[in-house]
Amino acid sequence: MGNGALSGAVIAVAGAGGPAGRAALLRLAEAGAIVAGADNDPERLAEAVDAARYGAGGATVTGEPVDLLDLGSTRDWANRVEKEFGRIDGVVHLVGGWRGSETFIKTSLDDWDFLELLLVKTVQHTSLAFFEGLQRSERGRYVLISASGATKPSAGNAAYAAAKAAAEAWTLALADAFRKAGGAAGPTSAAAILVVKALVHEAMRADRPNAKFAGFTDVKDLAEAIAGVWEKPAPEVNGQRLWLTEKP
């Protein structure tokens, strides 16, 4: 187990059941963190939690289904995590989803409605639910995973890029709240954005062995970058977009 910046930290991971979530659970647990995962799919969440426990040699990794589209349920989750483990030192937001269209004019506003819930509403709920706990921590971090398309949207990705941009703006407002709470001494907690072009994992490579996935970030590398946010002082990462791919 680790003895660095994450040793003994209590980290909540939203969207823990997907490939990025599995990688993050394992990496954080290996670094010595206590990890509490949430996902809307109980079966894949249980598999991710078991894999992280085993892979990290019996680390404390828990999981529970949480409706992150409901603010009350999200607050209840935050309260349970802090009550069980005594504090909350981080939230990693990995709730994802994508919908696109062939052209701008063919964009379906149903796609926006879907993505606004997954990519924006869940950020709003997790940040509001965990803010006070993160502020009480001496190493609180809120980590959002975003996409380069939010900075340079393409015609067929209007809904997706707009939702990602909204999530970034909300996270930067959270960062400003941490800055103001820190006063002249500077923030003790931070909100940071990790920007990728897209993610790739082993199953994707197996399905498309000839694909190059140019510019994509492997979920293991993303997990490493997530852990690295705790290695830097809060003022250094607060309100920052940390690029894991080339800027468009």
C-alpha positions in Angstrom: 0.0 0.0 0.0 1.1 3.5 -0.7 2.4 6.0 1.9 2.2 9.2 -0.2 -0.3 11.9 -0.6 -3.2 9.4 -0.9 -2.3 7.2 2.0 -5.4 7.0 4.2 -7.4 9.4 2.1 -11.1 8.8 1.6 -12.0 9.1 -2.1 -15.5 8.8 -3.6 -15.7 7.7 -7.2 -18.8 8.4 -9.2 -19.3 6.1 -12.2 -17.0 3.5 -10.7 -18.3 0.5 -12.7 -17.1 1.4 -16.1 -13.6 0.8 -17.5 -12.2 4.1 -16.3 -13.9 3.6 -12.9 -12.3 0.2 -12.5 -8.9 1.6 -13.3 -9.4 4.5 -10.9 -10.6 2.3 -8.1 -7.5 0.1 -8.4 -5.0 2.9 -8.7 -6.4 4.9 -5.8 -6.5 1.7 -3.6 -2.9 0.8 -4.6 -1.9 4.3 -3.5 -3.3 3.6 0.0 -6.7 5.4 -0.3 -10.0 4.2 1.1 -12.2 4.2 -1.9 -16.1 4.4 -2.0 -17.5 3.8 -5.5 -21.0 4.4 -6.8 -22.6 3.4 -10.0 -26.1 2.9 -11.4 -25.3 -0.7 -12.4 -25.0 -2.9 -9.3 -23.5 -5.9 -11.1 -20.6 -4.1 -12.8 -20.0 -2.0 -9.7 -19.6 -5.2 -7.6 -17.2 -6.6 -10.2 -15.1 -3.4 -10.2 -15.0 -3.3 -6.4 -13.9 -6.9 -6.1 -11.2 -6.4 -8.7 -9.8 -3.4 -6.9 -9.8 -5.1 -3.5 -8.0 -8.1 -5.0 -5.7 -6.2 -7.1 -4.7 -3.9 -4.3 -4.1 -6.7 -1.8 -7.2 -6.4 0.4 -7.6 -2.6 0.4 -10.7 -1.0 1.7 -12.9 -0.5 -1.4 -16.7 -0.3 -1.1 -19.5 0.2 -3.6 -23.1 1.0 -3.6 -25.7 1.8 -6.2 -26.6 5.6 -6.1 -29.0 7.6 -8.2 -26.8 10.6 -8.9 -29.6 12.2 -10.8 -31.3 12.7 -7.5 -29.7 15.4 -5.3 -31.2 13.9 -2.1 -29.8 10.4 -2.9 -26.4 11.9 -3.7 -26.3 13.9 -0.5 -27.2 10.7 1.4 -24.3 8.9 -0.2 -21.9 11.7 0.7 -23.1 11.7 4.3 -22.8 7.9 4.5 -19.2 8.0 3.2 -18.1 10.7 5.6 -19.9 9.1 8.6 -18.4 5.6 7.9 -14.9 6.8 7.3 -14.7 10.0 9.3 -14.0 12.4 6.4 -14.0 12.8 2.7 -10.8 13.8 0.8 -11.8 13.5 -2.8 -14.5 13.0 -5.4 -13.6 11.6 -8.8 -16.4 12.2 -11.4 -16.3 9.5 -14.1 -20.0 9.4 -15.1 -19.9 9.4 -18.9 -22.0 9.0 -22.0 -21.9 10.1 -25.6 -24.4 10.8 -28.4 -23.6 12.5 -31.7 -25.0 13.0 -35.2 -23.8 13.0 -38.8 -24.2 16.8 -39.2 -25.1 19.8 -37.1 -28.6 20.1 -38.6 -29.3 16.5 -37.8 -28.6 17.0 -34.1 -31.4 15.6 -32.0 -32.3 17.7 -28.9 -33.2 14.4 -27.3 -29.5 13.8 -27.2 -29.0 17.1 -25.3 -31.7 16.1 -22.8 -29.9 12.7 -22.3 -26.4 14.2 -22.0 -27.4 17.1 -19.8 -28.6 14.6 -17.2 -25.5 12.4 -17.4 -22.8 14.9 -17.9 -24.1 18.0 -16.2 -26.7 17.1 -13.6 -24.5 14.5 -12.0 -21.6 17.0 -11.7 -24.0 19.5 -10.0 -25.2 16.9 -7.6 -21.9 15.4 -6.6 -20.2 18.8 -6.2 -23.0 20.2 -4.1 -23.3 17.1 -2.0 -19.6 16.8 -1.2 -18.5 20.4 -1.1 -18.6 20.9 2.7 -16.8 17.6 3.3 -14.1 18.4 0.8 -13.7 21.9 2.3 -13.2 20.4 5.7 -10.4 18.2 4.4 -6.8 19.3 4.3 -6.3 17.6 0.9 -9.8 17.8 -0.6 -9.9 17.3 -4.4 -12.8 17.3 -6.9 -11.7 15.8 -10.2 -13.8 16.1 -13.4 -12.9 14.2 -16.5 -13.7 16.3 -19.6 -13.1 16.1 -23.3 -11.1 18.3 -25.7 -14.3 18.7 -27.7 -15.6 21.1 -25.1 -12.9 23.5 -26.2 -13.2 22.9 -29.9 -16.7 21.5 -30.7 -17.3 19.7 -34.0 -20.6 20.1 -35.9 -21.8 16.6 -35.2 -21.0 16.7 -31.5 -22.8 19.9 -30.5 -24.9 18.3 -27.7 -21.9 16.4 -26.3 -19.5 19.3 -26.4 -22.0 21.7 -24.9 -22.7 19.4 -22.0 -19.0 18.9 -21.4 -18.5 22.7 -21.5 -21.3 23.2 -19.0 -19.7 20.6 -16.7 -16.4 22.3 -16.9 -17.9 25.7 -16.1 -19.7 24.3 -13.1 -16.4 22.7 -11.9 -14.6 26.0 -12.3 -17.2 27.7 -10.2 -16.6 25.1 -7.6 -12.9 25.9 -7.8 -13.7 29.6 -7.2 -15.7 28.6 -4.1 -12.6 26.7 -2.8 -10.5 29.8 -3.6 -12.8 32.1 -1.7 -13.0 29.8 1.2 -9.3 29.7 1.5 -8.9 33.4 1.8 -5.5 35.0 1.8 -3.8 31.8 2.7 -5.1 30.1 -0.5 -7.3 27.1 -1.0 -6.7 23.9 0.9 -9.1 22.0 -1.4 -9.2 22.1 -5.1 -11.3 21.3 -8.2 -9.4 20.3 -11.3 -10.4 19.1 -14.8 -8.5 16.4 -16.6 -9.0 16.8 -20.4 -8.8 13.8 -22.8 -9.7 13.4 -26.4 -11.3 10.1 -25.7 -10.6 7.0 -23.6 -9.4 3.6 -24.6 -9.2 0.3 -22.7 -8.1 -3.3 -23.3 -11.5 -4.5 -24.5 -11.6 -1.8 -27.2 -8.2 -2.7 -28.4 -9.2 -6.4 -28.5 -12.3 -5.5 -30.6 -10.3 -3.3 -33.0 -6.8 -4.7 -33.1 -5.8 -2.6 -36.1 -7.1 0.7 -34.8 -4.5 3.2 -33.7 -6.7 5.2 -31.3 -4.6 8.3 -32.0 -4.7 10.8 -29.2 -6.8 8.6 -27.0 -5.9 8.2 -23.3 -5.7 4.7 -21.8 -7.8 4.4 -18.7 -4.7 3.2 -16.8 -2.9 6.4 -17.7 -6.0 8.4 -16.7 -6.1 6.7 -13.4 -2.4 7.6 -12.9 -3.2 11.3 -13.7 -6.1 11.2 -11.3 -3.9 10.0 -8.5 -1.4 12.7 -9.4 -3.8 15.5 -8.6 -3.2 14.8 -4.9 0.6 15.0 -5.4 0.3 18.7 -6.2 -0.6 21.6 -3.8 -4.2 22.7 -3.9 -3.4 26.2 -5.2 -1.4 24.7 -8.1 -4.3 22.5 -9.4 -7.4 24.5 -8.3 -9.3 25.7 -11.3 -6.9 24.2 -13.8 -7.5 22.2 -17.0 -4.9 19.5 -17.0 -4.4 18.3 -20.5 -3.8 14.6 -21.2 -4.0 15.1 -24.9 -2.9 17.8 -27.4 -4.8 21.0 -27.1 -7.0 21.5 -30.2 
